[in-house]
Amino acid sequence: MHTHDFLLLLLLLLLLSYEVVAEVVVVVVVVVVVMVVVVIVVVLVVLVVVVIMMMVMVMVEVMVVMVIVIVVEVAVVLVTQFLTPLLFYF
């Protein structure tokens, strides 16, 4: 009778320990998954920010080049407009 109770107690303890282990495993898995998700999100955000910054820099460079080209073209047109009559006068 006593051994039977002892075995039941052991079985209960084993089940409890299994539940505790299962809970710990679940908690660990959840924490790991959350950490992985956070890391992935952070990496994606950093990548998006870097890509946006690069695109902005490229756009700024393109705009600067376009402005320089327009200024050069306007300068060339003005110079030729003003110089050709002078050349013809001489």
MOPAC internal coordinates of N, CA, C and O (Angstrom, degrees):
PM7 1SCF
backbone

  N    0.0000 0     0.00 0     0.00 0    0    0    0
  C    1.4585 1     0.00 0     0.00 0    1    0    0
  C    1.5374 1   109.65 1     0.00 0    2    1    0
  O    1.2310 1   121.95 1   134.00 1    3    2    1
  N    1.3406 1   113.88 1   -46.00 1    3    2    1
  C    1.4606 1   117.75 1  -178.85 1    5    3    2
  C    1.5279 1   110.38 1   -65.23 1    6    5    3
  O    1.2310 1   120.29 1   136.44 1    7    6    5
  N    1.3212 1   117.05 1   -43.56 1    7    6    5
  C    1.4680 1   119.68 1  -179.95 1    9    7    6
  C    1.5240 1   109.90 1   -62.00 1   10    9    7
  O    1.2310 1   120.52 1   141.88 1   11   10    9
  N    1.3440 1   116.61 1   -38.12 1   11   10    9
  C    1.4642 1   119.55 1   178.22 1   13   11   10
  C    1.5227 1   110.42 1   -60.37 1   14   13   11
  O    1.2310 1   120.29 1   132.91 1   15   14   13
  N    1.3387 1   117.05 1   -47.09 1   15   14   13
  C    1.4684 1   120.82 1   178.02 1   17   15   14
  C    1.5297 1   110.09 1   -60.59 1   18   17   15
  O    1.2310 1   121.41 1   136.85 1   19   18   17
  N    1.3261 1   114.90 1   -43.15 1   19   18   17
  C    1.4633 1   119.98 1  -179.68 1   21   19   18
  C    1.5333 1   110.63 1   -59.40 1   22   21   19
  O    1.2310 1   121.32 1   135.81 1   23   22   21
  N    1.3654 1   115.08 1   -44.19 1   23   22   21
  C    1.4587 1   119.33 1   179.06 1   25   23   22
  C    1.5239 1   110.88 1   -63.03 1   26   25   23
  O    1.2310 1   120.64 1   137.22 1   27   26   25
  N    1.3506 1   116.37 1   -42.78 1   27   26   25
  C    1.4632 1   119.78 1   177.57 1   29   27   26
  C    1.5284 1   110.23 1   -59.66 1   30   29   27
  O    1.2310 1   121.20 1   135.79 1   31   30   29
  N    1.3396 1   115.30 1   -44.21 1   31   30   29
  C    1.4607 1   120.13 1   179.64 1   33   31   30
  C    1.5370 1   110.17 1   -60.56 1   34   33   31
  O    1.2310 1   121.45 1   135.45 1   35   34   33
  N    1.3378 1   114.82 1   -44.55 1   35   34   33
  C    1.4642 1   119.90 1   178.53 1   37   35   34
  C    1.5325 1   110.32 1   -60.22 1   38   37   35
  O    1.2310 1   120.98 1   134.53 1   39   38   37
  N    1.3437 1   115.72 1   -45.47 1   39   38   37
  C    1.4534 1   120.45 1   179.64 1   41   39   38
  C    1.5290 1   110.65 1   -59.60 1   42   41   39
  O    1.2310 1   121.22 1   135.50 1   43   42   41
  N    1.3688 1   115.27 1   -44.50 1   43   42   41
  C    1.4655 1   119.82 1   177.99 1   45   43   42
  C    1.5261 1   110.66 1   -59.56 1   46   45   43
  O    1.2310 1   121.39 1   133.58 1   47   46   45
  N    1.3500 1   114.94 1   -46.42 1   47   46   45
  C    1.4661 1   119.20 1  -179.82 1   49   47   46
  C    1.5208 1   110.41 1   -60.66 1   50   49   47
  O    1.2310 1   120.60 1   136.68 1   51   50   49
  N    1.3399 1   116.45 1   -43.32 1   51   50   49
  C    1.4619 1   120.34 1   179.43 1   53   51   50
  C    1.5341 1   110.40 1   -60.89 1   54   53   51
  O    1.2310 1   121.15 1   134.22 1   55   54   53
  N    1.3542 1   115.41 1   -45.78 1   55   54   53
  C    1.4646 1   118.94 1   179.22 1   57   55   54
  C    1.5222 1   110.94 1   -61.26 1   58   57   55
  O    1.2310 1   121.49 1   136.73 1   59   58   57
  N    1.3546 1   114.76 1   -43.27 1   59   58   57
  C    1.4700 1   118.83 1   179.20 1   61   59   58
  C    1.5278 1   110.22 1   -61.87 1   62   61   59
  O    1.2310 1   121.22 1   133.85 1   63   62   61
  N    1.3360 1   115.28 1   -46.15 1   63   62   61
  C    1.4559 1   118.66 1  -179.17 1   65   63   62
  C    1.5332 1   109.84 1   -62.88 1   66   65   63
  O    1.2310 1   120.80 1   140.88 1   67   66   65
  N    1.3567 1   116.08 1   -39.12 1   67   66   65
  C    1.4658 1   118.92 1   176.83 1   69   67   66
  C    1.5270 1   110.71 1   -61.24 1   70   69   67
  O    1.2310 1   121.10 1   137.73 1   71   70   69
  N    1.3617 1   115.49 1   -42.27 1   71   70   69
  C    1.4688 1   118.22 1   178.35 1   73   71   70
  C    1.5227 1   110.68 1   -63.23 1   74   73   71
  O    1.2310 1   121.10 1   136.19 1   75   74   73
  N    1.3467 1   115.50 1   -43.81 1   75   74   73
  C    1.4660 1   119.14 1   179.22 1   77   75   74
  C    1.5228 1   109.85 1   -61.18 1   78   77   75
  O    1.2310 1   120.80 1   133.57 1   79   78   77
  N    1.3434 1   116.07 1   -46.43 1   79   78   77
  C    1.4691 1   120.10 1   179.06 1   81   79   78
  C    1.5244 1   109.87 1   -60.18 1   82   81   79
  O    1.2310 1   120.98 1   136.72 1   83   82   81
  N    1.3286 1   115.73 1   -43.28 1   83   82   81
  C    1.4636 1   119.45 1   179.61 1   85   83   82
  C    1.5298 1   110.35 1   -61.59 1   86   85   83
  O    1.2310 1   120.88 1   136.50 1   87   86   85
  N    1.3513 1   115.92 1   -43.50 1   87   86   85
  C    1.4711 1   118.42 1   178.98 1   89   87   86
  C    1.5155 1   110.97 1   -63.04 1   90   89   87
  O    1.2310 1   120.97 1   136.71 1   91   90   89
  N    1.3550 1   115.75 1   -43.29 1   91   90   89
  C    1.4687 1   119.11 1   179.46 1   93   91   90
  C    1.5245 1   109.83 1   -61.96 1   94   93   91
  O    1.2310 1   121.11 1   135.69 1   95   94   93
  N    1.3457 1   115.48 1   -44.31 1   95   94   93
  C    1.4683 1   119.24 1   179.83 1   97   95   94
  C    1.5244 1   110.15 1   -61.05 1   98   97   95
  O    1.2310 1   120.74 1   135.70 1   99   98   97
  N    1.3179 1   116.20 1   -44.30 1   99   98   97
  C    1.4709 1   119.73 1   179.51 1  101   99   98
  C    1.5232 1   110.05 1   -60.92 1  102  101   99
  O    1.2310 1   120.69 1   134.83 1  103  102  101
  N    1.3494 1   116.29 1   -45.17 1  103  102  101
  C    1.4676 1   119.56 1  -179.91 1  105  103  102
  C    1.5289 1   110.41 1   -61.13 1  106  105  103
  O    1.2310 1   121.08 1   134.83 1  107  106  105
  N    1.3507 1   115.54 1   -45.17 1  107  106  105
  C    1.4699 1   119.25 1  -179.54 1  109  107  106
  C    1.5214 1   110.38 1   -62.18 1  110  109  107
  O    1.2310 1   120.62 1   135.61 1  111  110  109
  N    1.3389 1   116.42 1   -44.39 1  111  110  109
  C    1.4695 1   120.37 1  -179.68 1  113  111  110
  C    1.5229 1   109.99 1   -61.71 1  114  113  111
  O    1.2310 1   120.92 1   135.17 1  115  114  113
  N    1.3443 1   115.85 1   -44.83 1  115  114  113
  C    1.4752 1   119.28 1  -179.97 1  117  115  114
  C    1.5216 1   110.28 1   -61.42 1  118  117  115
  O    1.2310 1   120.42 1   135.34 1  119  118  117
  N    1.3300 1   116.80 1   -44.66 1  119  118  117
  C    1.4681 1   120.07 1  -179.38 1  121  119  118
  C    1.5225 1   110.32 1   -62.28 1  122  121  119
  O    1.2310 1   120.48 1   135.51 1  123  122  121
  N    1.3362 1   116.68 1   -44.49 1  123  122  121
  C    1.4709 1   120.15 1  -179.66 1  125  123  122
  C    1.5245 1   110.31 1   -62.95 1  126  125  123
  O    1.2310 1   120.77 1   134.85 1  127  126  125
  N    1.3379 1   116.14 1   -45.15 1  127  126  125
  C    1.4667 1   119.62 1   179.94 1  129  127  126
  C    1.5237 1   110.52 1   -61.13 1  130  129  127
  O    1.2310 1   120.73 1   135.68 1  131  130  129
  N    1.3473 1   116.22 1   -44.32 1  131  130  129
  C    1.4713 1   119.74 1   179.89 1  133  131  130
  C    1.5235 1   110.36 1   -61.80 1  134  133  131
  O    1.2310 1   120.97 1   136.61 1  135  134  133
  N    1.3567 1   115.74 1   -43.39 1  135  134  133
  C    1.4624 1   118.29 1   179.44 1  137  135  134
  C    1.5186 1   111.26 1   -62.71 1  138  137  135
  O    1.2310 1   120.40 1   136.51 1  139  138  137
  N    1.3357 1   116.85 1   -43.49 1  139  138  137
  C    1.4671 1   120.33 1   179.49 1  141  139  138
  C    1.5276 1   110.43 1   -61.57 1  142  141  139
  O    1.2310 1   120.68 1   135.71 1  143  142  141
  N    1.3274 1   116.31 1   -44.29 1  143  142  141
  C    1.4696 1   120.27 1   179.58 1  145  143  142
  C    1.5237 1   110.15 1   -61.77 1  146  145  143
  O    1.2310 1   120.76 1   136.35 1  147  146  145
  N    1.3466 1   116.16 1   -43.65 1  147  146  145
  C    1.4715 1   119.82 1   179.73 1  149  147  146
  C    1.5316 1   110.29 1   -61.61 1  150  149  147
  O    1.2310 1   120.86 1   135.75 1  151  150  149
  N    1.3372 1   115.96 1   -44.25 1  151  150  149
  C    1.4710 1   119.61 1   179.60 1  153  151  150
  C    1.5241 1   110.38 1   -61.58 1  154  153  151
  O    1.2310 1   120.69 1   135.06 1  155  154  153
  N    1.3471 1   116.29 1   -44.94 1  155  154  153
  C    1.4666 1   120.11 1  -179.90 1  157  155  154
  C    1.5279 1   110.50 1   -61.58 1  158  157  155
  O    1.2310 1   120.63 1   135.73 1  159  158  157
  N    1.3319 1   116.39 1   -44.27 1  159  158  157
  C    1.4742 1   120.27 1  -179.87 1  161  159  158
  C    1.5192 1   110.32 1   -62.24 1  162  161  159
  O    1.2310 1   120.61 1   135.78 1  163  162  161
  N    1.3536 1   116.44 1   -44.22 1  163  162  161
  C    1.4639 1   119.82 1  -179.59 1  165  163  162
  C    1.5289 1   110.26 1   -61.68 1  166  165  163
  O    1.2310 1   120.86 1   135.46 1  167  166  165
  N    1.3499 1   115.96 1   -44.54 1  167  166  165
  C    1.4690 1   119.79 1   180.00 1  169  167  166
  C    1.5258 1   110.19 1   -61.68 1  170  169  167
  O    1.2310 1   120.63 1   136.19 1  171  170  169
  N    1.3402 1   116.39 1   -43.81 1  171  170  169
  C    1.4678 1   119.57 1  -179.77 1  173  171  170
  C    1.5219 1   110.56 1   -62.99 1  174  173  171
  O    1.2310 1   120.20 1   136.18 1  175  174  173
  N    1.3450 1   117.21 1   -43.82 1  175  174  173
  C    1.4667 1   120.51 1   179.83 1  177  175  174
  C    1.5274 1   110.17 1   -61.45 1  178  177  175
  O    1.2310 1   120.79 1   135.87 1  179  178  177
  N    1.3383 1   116.09 1   -44.13 1  179  178  177
  C    1.4747 1   119.43 1   179.32 1  181  179  178
  C    1.5224 1   110.10 1   -61.49 1  182  181  179
  O    1.2310 1   120.71 1   135.26 1  183  182  181
  N    1.3423 1   116.25 1   -44.74 1  183  182  181
  C    1.4630 1   119.75 1   179.71 1  185  183  182
  C    1.5277 1   110.74 1   -60.64 1  186  185  183
  O    1.2310 1   120.46 1   134.31 1  187  186  185
  N    1.3313 1   116.72 1   -45.69 1  187  186  185
  C    1.4643 1   120.48 1  -179.53 1  189  187  186
  C    1.5212 1   110.22 1   -61.27 1  190  189  187
  O    1.2310 1   120.64 1   136.40 1  191  190  189
  N    1.3450 1   116.39 1   -43.60 1  191  190  189
  C    1.4707 1   119.68 1   179.84 1  193  191  190
  C    1.5207 1   110.58 1   -62.70 1  194  193  191
  O    1.2310 1   120.93 1   136.68 1  195  194  193
  N    1.3476 1   115.83 1   -43.32 1  195  194  193
  C    1.4702 1   119.20 1  -179.83 1  197  195  194
  C    1.5213 1   110.27 1   -63.14 1  198  197  195
  O    1.2310 1   120.68 1   135.68 1  199  198  197
  N    1.3450 1   116.31 1   -44.32 1  199  198  197
  C    1.4735 1   119.61 1   179.93 1  201  199  198
  C    1.5206 1   110.34 1   -62.45 1  202  201  199
  O    1.2310 1   120.31 1   136.46 1  203  202  201
  N    1.3422 1   117.02 1   -43.54 1  203  202  201
  C    1.4696 1   120.19 1  -179.98 1  205  203  202
  C    1.5278 1   109.99 1   -62.94 1  206  205  203
  O    1.2310 1   120.86 1   136.63 1  207  206  205
  N    1.3516 1   115.96 1   -43.37 1  207  206  205
  C    1.4683 1   118.74 1   179.28 1  209  207  206
  C    1.5260 1   110.72 1   -62.24 1  210  209  207
  O    1.2310 1   120.75 1   137.52 1  211  210  209
  N    1.3423 1   116.17 1   -42.48 1  211  210  209
  C    1.4680 1   119.16 1   179.23 1  213  211  210
  C    1.5269 1   110.58 1   -62.93 1  214  213  211
  O    1.2310 1   120.96 1   136.99 1  215  214  213
  N    1.3505 1   115.78 1   -43.01 1  215  214  213
  C    1.4650 1   118.86 1   178.93 1  217  215  214
  C    1.5194 1   110.58 1   -62.16 1  218  217  215
  O    1.2310 1   120.46 1   137.75 1  219  218  217
  N    1.3444 1   116.73 1   -42.25 1  219  218  217
  C    1.4691 1   120.06 1   179.16 1  221  219  218
  C    1.5223 1   110.08 1   -62.59 1  222  221  219
  O    1.2310 1   120.87 1   136.52 1  223  222  221
  N    1.3530 1   115.94 1   -43.48 1  223  222  221
  C    1.4611 1   118.67 1   179.04 1  225  223  222
  C    1.5208 1   110.77 1   -62.11 1  226  225  223
  O    1.2310 1   120.40 1   136.98 1  227  226  225
  N    1.3382 1   116.85 1   -43.02 1  227  226  225
  C    1.4669 1   120.19 1   179.23 1  229  227  226
  C    1.5260 1   109.85 1   -62.28 1  230  229  227
  O    1.2310 1   120.92 1   136.80 1  231  230  229
  N    1.3492 1   115.85 1   -43.20 1  231  230  229
  C    1.4665 1   118.94 1   179.03 1  233  231  230
  C    1.5243 1   110.59 1   -61.48 1  234  233  231
  O    1.2310 1   120.71 1   136.44 1  235  234  233
  N    1.3438 1   116.25 1   -43.56 1  235  234  233
  C    1.4684 1   119.69 1   179.64 1  237  235  234
  C    1.5215 1   110.12 1   -62.38 1  238  237  235
  O    1.2310 1   121.07 1   136.50 1  239  238  237
  N    1.3529 1   115.56 1   -43.50 1  239  238  237
  C    1.4650 1   118.11 1   178.50 1  241  239  238
  C    1.5228 1   111.01 1   -61.38 1  242  241  239
  O    1.2310 1   120.73 1   134.73 1  243  242  241
  N    1.3324 1   116.20 1   -45.27 1  243  242  241
  C    1.4683 1   119.73 1   179.70 1  245  243  242
  C    1.5210 1   110.18 1   -60.43 1  246  245  243
  O    1.2310 1   120.51 1   136.37 1  247  246  245
  N    1.3474 1   116.63 1   -43.63 1  247  246  245
  C    1.4746 1   119.67 1  -179.76 1  249  247  246
  C    1.5167 1   110.41 1   -63.91 1  250  249  247
  O    1.2310 1   120.48 1   137.88 1  251  250  249
  N    1.3471 1   116.69 1   -42.12 1  251  250  249
  C    1.4773 1   119.36 1   179.12 1  253  251  250
  C    1.5215 1   110.05 1   -61.42 1  254  253  251
  O    1.2310 1   120.79 1   135.20 1  255  254  253
  N    1.3400 1   116.10 1   -44.80 1  255  254  253
  C    1.4720 1   119.83 1   179.63 1  257  255  254
  C    1.5209 1   110.06 1   -61.57 1  258  257  255
  O    1.2310 1   120.88 1   136.74 1  259  258  257
  N    1.3547 1   115.93 1   -43.26 1  259  258  257
  C    1.4653 1   118.73 1   179.76 1  261  259  258
  C    1.5255 1   110.74 1   -62.57 1  262  261  259
  O    1.2310 1   120.59 1   137.52 1  263  262  261
  N    1.3380 1   116.48 1   -42.48 1  263  262  261
  C    1.4732 1   119.70 1   179.32 1  265  263  262
  C    1.5200 1   110.15 1   -62.11 1  266  265  263
  O    1.2310 1   120.88 1   136.48 1  267  266  265
  N    1.3483 1   115.91 1   -43.52 1  267  266  265
  C    1.4734 1   119.24 1   179.32 1  269  267  266
  C    1.5275 1   109.93 1   -61.55 1  270  269  267
  O    1.2310 1   120.71 1   135.09 1  271  270  269
  N    1.3443 1   116.25 1   -44.91 1  271  270  269
  C    1.4655 1   119.81 1  -179.51 1  273  271  270
  C    1.5203 1   110.46 1   -61.38 1  274  273  271
  O    1.2310 1   120.66 1   135.44 1  275  274  273
  N    1.3414 1   116.33 1   -44.56 1  275  274  273
  C    1.4726 1   119.54 1  -179.26 1  277  275  274
  C    1.5314 1   110.05 1   -62.71 1  278  277  275
  O    1.2310 1   120.65 1   135.98 1  279  278  277
  N    1.3527 1   116.36 1   -44.02 1  279  278  277
  C    1.4672 1   119.39 1   179.82 1  281  279  278
  C    1.5186 1   110.42 1   -61.27 1  282  281  279
  O    1.2310 1   120.64 1   136.16 1  283  282  281
  N    1.3611 1   116.39 1   -43.84 1  283  282  281
  C    1.4676 1   119.94 1  -179.90 1  285  283  282
  C    1.5263 1   109.84 1   -62.78 1  286  285  283
  O    1.2310 1   120.77 1   136.26 1  287  286  285
  N    1.3415 1   116.13 1   -43.74 1  287  286  285
  C    1.4627 1   118.50 1  -179.73 1  289  287  286
  C    1.5231 1   110.91 1   -62.32 1  290  289  287
  O    1.2310 1   120.53 1   134.42 1  291  290  289
  N    1.3160 1   116.60 1   -45.58 1  291  290  289
  C    1.4720 1   120.11 1   179.33 1  293  291  290
  C    1.5261 1   110.10 1   -61.25 1  294  293  291
  O    1.2310 1   121.02 1   137.00 1  295  294  293
  N    1.3492 1   115.66 1   -43.00 1  295  294  293
  C    1.4676 1   119.08 1   179.80 1  297  295  294
  C    1.5210 1   110.56 1   -62.17 1  298  297  295
  O    1.2310 1   120.67 1   135.27 1  299  298  297
  N    1.3440 1   116.33 1   -44.73 1  299  298  297
  C    1.4671 1   120.05 1  -179.86 1  301  299  298
  C    1.5231 1   109.89 1   -61.27 1  302  301  299
  O    1.2310 1   120.55 1   134.11 1  303  302  301
  N    1.3365 1   116.56 1   -45.89 1  303  302  301
  C    1.4722 1   119.87 1  -179.42 1  305  303  302
  C    1.5221 1   110.23 1   -60.83 1  306  305  303
  O    1.2310 1   120.35 1   133.68 1  307  306  305
  N    1.3458 1   116.95 1   -46.32 1  307  306  305
  C    1.4681 1   120.08 1  -179.34 1  309  307  306
  C    1.5229 1   110.94 1   -62.69 1  310  309  307
  O    1.2310 1   121.02 1   135.57 1  311  310  309
  N    1.3608 1   115.66 1   -44.43 1  311  310  309
  C    1.4662 1   119.17 1  -178.35 1  313  311  310
  C    1.5201 1   109.92 1   -62.55 1  314  313  311
  O    1.2310 1   120.55 1   133.94 1  315  314  313
  N    1.3429 1   116.56 1   -46.06 1  315  314  313
  C    1.4678 1   118.61 1  -179.47 1  317  315  314
  C    1.5328 1   110.27 1   -64.96 1  318  317  315
  O    1.2310 1   120.84 1   141.00 1  319  318  317
  N    1.3234 1   116.00 1   -39.00 1  319  318  317
  C    1.4732 1   118.78 1  -179.98 1  321  319  318
  C    1.5316 1   110.45 1   -62.04 1  322  321  319
  O    1.2310 1   121.26 1   139.80 1  323  322  321
  N    1.3448 1   115.20 1   -40.20 1  323  322  321
  C    1.4609 1   118.13 1  -177.07 1  325  323  322
  C    1.5217 1   112.26 1   -82.87 1  326  325  323
  O    1.2310 1   120.60 1   149.67 1  327  326  325
  N    1.3579 1   116.45 1   -30.33 1  327  326  325
  C    1.4614 1   119.28 1  -173.92 1  329  327  326
  C    1.5228 1   111.98 1   -81.78 1  330  329  327
  O    1.2310 1   119.91 1   142.00 1  331  330  329
  N    1.3465 1   117.77 1   -38.00 1  331  330  329
  C    1.4670 1   118.84 1  -176.32 1  333  331  330
  C    1.5270 1   111.85 1   -59.61 1  334  333  331
  O    1.2310 1   117.93 1   137.07 1  335  334  333
  N    1.3275 1   121.54 1   -42.93 1  335  334  333
  C    1.4806 1   118.97 1   177.06 1  337  335  334
  C    1.5283 1   111.57 1   -62.85 1  338  337  335
  O    1.2310 1   121.02 1   139.41 1  339  338  337
  N    1.3716 1   115.66 1   -40.59 1  339  338  337
  C    1.4677 1   118.20 1   179.39 1  341  339  338
  C    1.5317 1   110.85 1   -61.31 1  342  341  339
  O    1.2310 1   121.36 1   137.18 1  343  342  341
  N    1.3611 1   115.00 1   -42.82 1  343  342  341
  C    1.4597 1   118.40 1   179.96 1  345  343  342
  C    1.5102 1   109.88 1   -62.59 1  346  345  343
  O    1.2310 1   121.27 1   138.97 1  347  346  345
  N    1.3482 1   115.19 1   -41.03 1  347  346  345
  C    1.4620 1   117.96 1  -178.98 1  349  347  346
  C    1.5229 1   111.08 1   -67.11 1  350  349  347
  O    1.2310 1   120.68 1   148.68 1  351  350  349
  N    1.3464 1   116.30 1   -31.32 1  351  350  349
  C    1.4728 1   118.09 1   179.59 1  353  351  350
  C    1.5193 1   110.27 1   -67.38 1  354  353  351
  O    1.2310 1   121.31 1   141.04 1  355  354  353
  N    1.3821 1   115.10 1   -38.96 1  355  354  353
  C    1.4651 1   117.06 1   179.79 1  357  355  354
  C    1.4960 1   107.14 1   -82.41 1  358  357  355
  O    1.2310 1   120.10 1   180.00 1  359  358  357

